[in-house]
Amino acid sequence: MAPIIAIVGRPNVGKSSLFNRLSRSRDALVDDMPGITRDRLYSTVQYDGSTFTLIDTGGFDDTDQDPLVKKMREQVETAIDEADAIIFMVDGRQGIIPGDEEVADILRRSRKKVFLAANKIDGPEHDHMSLVFYRLGVEKVYPVSAAHGYGIRDLFEGIMRDLPPAELEHEDEDKIRVAVLGKPNVGKSSLINKILGLDRLVVSDIPGTTRDSVDTNFSYRNRDYVLIDTAGLRRKSRVREKIDKFSMIKTLKSIERCHIAVLLIDADEGVSDQDARIFGYAFERDRAIVLAINKWDLVKGNPEKIDYLKRDIERKLKFISFAPSINLSALTGHRVMKLFDRIDLVHTQFSKKIGTGVLNRGIKEIIERHQPPRIKGKSLKFLYATQSRIKPPTFVIFVNRPEIIHFSYERFLVNNLRSHFGLEFSPIKIRFKKR
């Protein structure tokens, strides 16, 4: 499990700018108006061979009584509680103000590793402006400029030097680990309760390796499964006073620990942007996926609704088009246990190992049917291939010029490898290397 680093601090000190700088992204919305970041943002960061998850948080303001601000404080406290280490960001030009002292007090009580970044220090000639922050009781102050990049390398190296080691998972590989993902009111709890409530299942609760969650072991049709607890995923209301935050950290951990992600959508509502975002997390982490369309009883007699739903799925969830789907009703139990037919099928393909000889003969046939195009007069030659891992099936293909492979030809190979080797319902990965 990759360590988790949360960026916290008062509003408008530059947290989102630092997030963008460290994650090399523009995912966080940056503006001069205080408090513009409402939800935590997440990015997987790799540096010098190590990986961690970086979290951007909303501004911590203990004086504002706005209900939205109170919710933001709750989310910052959640991030502090669940993160392995904290980047505490302050405005290096303003100096210490009461809000900084409040955050520092909370961080001291958390007993987490803290890296204090004094932002808006544009060069070494201004480093002295950061010295005042040692009064907050931190071991080291890092003068940085999130906007211009000054001091970022020193901060990064300090983080990597003291970063807690990744948690090792000791899971029984014979058990299929399943995480059910979905927003509230989609029927996630109903589905889990219906699965675990049947007499045919042998159920036992055991402490999970992820903090504050409980995994459930159960057996069905002589196969062993682990149902991984997931945090509720909530949509952002358009009404400020009713904004509902969610704890995505536990969900990310659940995705990392599962083999199969069961993605639950509401047949009556269709696919929301939040659904696509949630499912994207599972896709990006190369998890096997089953799409479960819940509340099917509400639409099954409405051909227009069904046609709209199909087009909605094809348009918004195109990136998981390989995933099998099932229509069910968690409330009535209709086809709920048929879900395990899909789970077993996907897991079999997700775990499939293909011999080197069979793999190379198959790739040769695929290439003979469709030769790679010449790029700027250069031809691509395939030398040999091997499978480097399972879960998901990952193939290393040695070629003469990996740099000229076009993404469209890579997609062609992925699609044909799926159909040729019976991997239609599994994610697969290809890595090209030069011999």
N, C-alpha and C positions, 0 to 999 in steps of 0.2 A: 504494500500500500504506500503510495507516494506521500511524503509529508505535505502538510497544508500550511501555507503562510497567508495570514490575513493582513491587509493594510487598513489601519484604523487611524482616526484623528478627527479634529474639528472640521466643520464644513469649509470648503474653499481653501484648503491648504495645499492642494495639488495631488490628492490621492489617485484620482483617475488618470492624471497625466503620468504619474509614476507607474501605474498599472499598465498603461499603454507602452511605456518605455521598456519595462521589464518583460512584458509579454510580446513585445514587438508587434503590437496590434493597434487598431483604432476602435476596438470594441466598446470601450468606455466612453460615454458621452461627456465631453469637456466643455465647460462654459464658465463665465465669470460669475454667474448667479450662484450664491451659496445654496447647497443642498440639492443640486440637480441630479445627483446619483441616487436613485430610489431603491433599486434592487442590487443585491450583491452580484457581481460578475465574476466569472471563473475562467482561468486559463491554465493549461498545462505548460509549464516552462521547463526547458532543458538547458542546462549550463554545465559545461566541463564534465560531461558524462553522468551528471546527476539530474534527477527529475523531481519537481514538486508542483503542487497545485497552488496557484496564486489567486487570492480573493480580493476584489475591490468592494468596499463597504460604503454605505451612506454616511454622511457626516454625523459626528457625535455632538449633539447640542443638548445640554441638560437644563438650559434656561427656557427654551421655547416650549410652551404648553400645547402647541398644535398637536392634535391626535396623530397626524402623520409623522411628526418628528418623534413622538413617543414610540411609535412602531419602529422607526429607524433605529432608535436607541436599543430596543429589544433585539433587533437583528445584529447590531454591532456586538452586543453582549453575547449573542449566540455564536457569532464568528470567533470571538475571543475564546469562548468556552471550548469550541470544537477544533480550533486550529492548534497546530503543533508549535508554532512560533508566530510572532507579531512584528510587523513593521509599523512603528508608531511615528506618524508623520506630523510635523509641526511647521509653522511658517517661520523660517529663519530670520526674516526681516522684521517681523512683528515682535519677536521675543516671546517670553512666557506670558500667557494670559490665563485667567481662571479655568477656562475650558480645558487647557492642556493639563493643568494640575488634576482636574477631575478624571481625565482619561488615565493619567499616570497612576493615580490611586487605584483605579480599577485593575490596571495591568499588574501592579504590585501584588494585589490580592490573588490574581489568576495564577501566579507562579510560573508563567510561561516565559520562554526566551524572547527578549524584546530587543529590536534593532531600531534605535531612534534616528530618523532621517530628518535633518533640518533642511527644508526645501527653500528654493529661491536664493540659494547661495551660488552665484554665477561663476565664481572663480576663486582661486586660492587667496586672492587679496581680500576676500570677504570671509574667509574661514573663521576669523575671530568672532564673528557675529553668532556663531553656533555654540560658543563655549558656555553661554549662560544656561543652556539646556541641561548641563550636568547637574544643576540644582534639582532636577526631577528624579535623581537617584538612579540613572542608567549607567551601565558600565562604559559605554562608548557612544559618542555622537558622530553621525556621518553627515557632513555638509554635502548637499547634493543640489543639483538643478534638474528637476524632472523634465523641464521644457528643453534644456540645452544639452543634457547628458553629463554634465560635470559631476564627478564623484560617484557615478552609478557603478562603475567597475569595482571600486572599493566596497561599496555597499553589498554588491553581489558576492564578492569574495568573502566578506564577513558572514553573510548568510550561509554560503556553502560550507564554510569552515565549521560553523556551529550547528548546521542543520541536523536535526535528529535523524537517525537511520530509518530507512523504510521498514514498516512493520511486516514481518514475515507471516504468511498465512500457512497454517497447517491444516489443510482440508483433506477430507477423504475423497480422493479422485474418483472413486467408484460411485459417488453420489452426484446426481445432477442438481446443480445449484440454480434455482429459479428466482428471479426478482420480478415482481409485478409493478409496472410503472403506469402512472396516470394521474390526472388532476382530480381534485375532490369532486364528488357527485358523479363521477364516471362509473362507479360501482366497484372500485378496487377492493374495499373492505368486504363488500358483499361477495365478491368472487372468492377471496381468500377464505372467508367464513364458510362459504358453501363447499369449497374443496375440503377443508379440514373438518367439516361437520358430518361428513358421510361415514357411516359405520364401517365401510369397506377399508378405510384408511387406518393405519396404525400411527398414532401421533405422539410425539414427545417434544417438550420444550427444552432447549439447551441454551446456555449463555452464548451470545454471538461474539466473534472476535472484534466486531466493530463496536465502539463504545455506545452504550445506551440503546442497543438493539437486541432483539431476541430472534434467533434462527429457530425454525421449526423443522424437525426431522419427521418424515413420514414415508410410508411404503405404499405402493399401489401397483398391482399386477406384477408382483415380485421384483419391482425396481425401487431403489431408494432415492429419495429426493430431499433437498434442503430448500425450504421456502425462506428467502432472505427478507427480513423486515426492511421496508422502505419508508422514508418520510413522506408525508402528504405533499403533493405539488400543487401550488395554488396560483390562480390567475390574479393579475393586478386589476382591481376594480377601477373604473373611471372616476368614481367618487372618492375624493381625497380622504374624507373621514373614515371610509370603509375599506381603505387599502389593506390587503391581506398578504403578508410576507410569507415566505416559505424557507425551510431549511434545506438547501440543495446539497450541503456537504454530505449528509447521510445518504442522500440519493446517489451522489457520485461514488461514494464508497460501496454502496450496494451494487451499482453497475459494475464496478471494478471486480467485485468478488463473485459475480454470477457467471454461469455459462450461458444461460438463456434469459433474455429479457422479454417478458410478456408485456406488450404495449397495448394498453386498453384505451379504446376510444368510444365515444357515445354515438350510437348509430343515429339517434334523433338530432343531435347537434352538428354532426359532421366533424371535420378535422380543423382544429383551431391552430393559430400560430404557436400557441403554447404547446400543443401536442407535438408539432413538428420540431420545436426546440428541444423538448424532452427526449424525443426519439433520436434526435441528432446526437445527443450525448452517448447513447448506447451504440449508435452506428460508428461514431468516431473512435470508440474504444473497442471496435471489432468484436462486439458481442453477437452471438446468434440471436435471432429475433423471431418472435411469433406475434402477429398482429391479431388481437382479439377484439372483435366488434361487438360491444355489449349493448344491451337493451334492444336486441334485434326484434323482439316481440312488438315493439312500438312502430316499426317501419315495414315489417314483412308483407303487409297487405297493401302497401303503397308503392306501386312501380315507379312513379316519378321520384319519390324520396330515395328509393334504392338506386336509381340511375344517377341522381345528383350525388349521392354518397360515393358511388364508384368513381365518378369523375373527380370528386374532391380528393379522394385517396390517391388517384393516379397523378393528380397535379401537385399536391402538397407533399406527398410521401414517395415521390419517384425514386429518391435515393435508397429506399429500402424495398424496391420492387421485387427483390429476390425472396423476401420473407413470405412464408405461407400465412394465410389468414383463416379465421374461423368466426362464424356468426354464432352468438350465444346469448343467454340471458342469465346473469348472475342471480337475479331475483327469483326466478322460477326454477333455476337449475338446468334449463334446457341446454343440452350439448356441452355443459361445463366440463364433464370428464372426458369428452372428446378432445378437449384441449391437449390432453396428454398424448394423444396420437401425434399431434403436431410437434409437441415438445420432444418426444422420443425420436421422431424422424429427423428433426433439425439437429439434435444432439449427435445422432449417428453420423451425419454428414460433417458436422462441426469437428468431430474427433477422427475423421477418416485419414488413414495413412496410405499413400500411393507409392508403390515401389519405383525405384529410379528408372529401371528399364521400361516399365509400363508408361511412366510419365514422359520419358523422352520420345517414345514411339508416338504417344498421343500428341505431343507438341509438334512433332515433325508432320503429322497428318494435318494438323490445324494450319501450320505455316504453308504447306503445299497448296492448300485450298485458297489461301489469301496471303500472298507474299507482302512483306512490309514495303512501303513506298521508299524510294530513294529520296534522301534529304540533301539538297545542295550538292547533288552528284555523288553523295556517299551512300553506300549500301550497308544494310544491317545484316549481320550474320549471326545466327543462333548456334552456339557451340554445344552446350548441354545444360541440363536442369536437374535440380534435386529439391525434395521437400525438406524444409528446415525445421518445421514445427507443425503441431496441430492446435486446434482451439484458438484461432481459426487455422485452417490449412494454409500454410505459407510456403511459397515456392521461390527459390532463388534460380534465376535464369542467367547464365553466363553468355555474354555477347561481345562482339568486337568493339562496338561503339554505343554504350548505354546512353550517352548524352543526346543522341539523335532520335530516341524513341519518342514518338508523338503520343499524347495522352489518348487520342482516339484509337490508336493501334493497341495500346495497353488495355483499353476498355474492351476492344475486340477479343483480345486474348483471355481476359477475365471471363467474359460471357461464354466463350467457347470451351474454356477449361471447366466451367460449371456444367455445361451440357454433356461434354465428353466423358467426364469422370463421375457423374452422378452427384454433383454438388450444387444442384439448382437452388436449394434453400439455405445455403450456408454462405456467410461472408468469406471471401478468400483474399489473400494478399499476394502480390508479386513484387519481388525485388530484382532489379537488373544489376548485374555486376560485370566488370571487365575482368577477363581472365588474365 
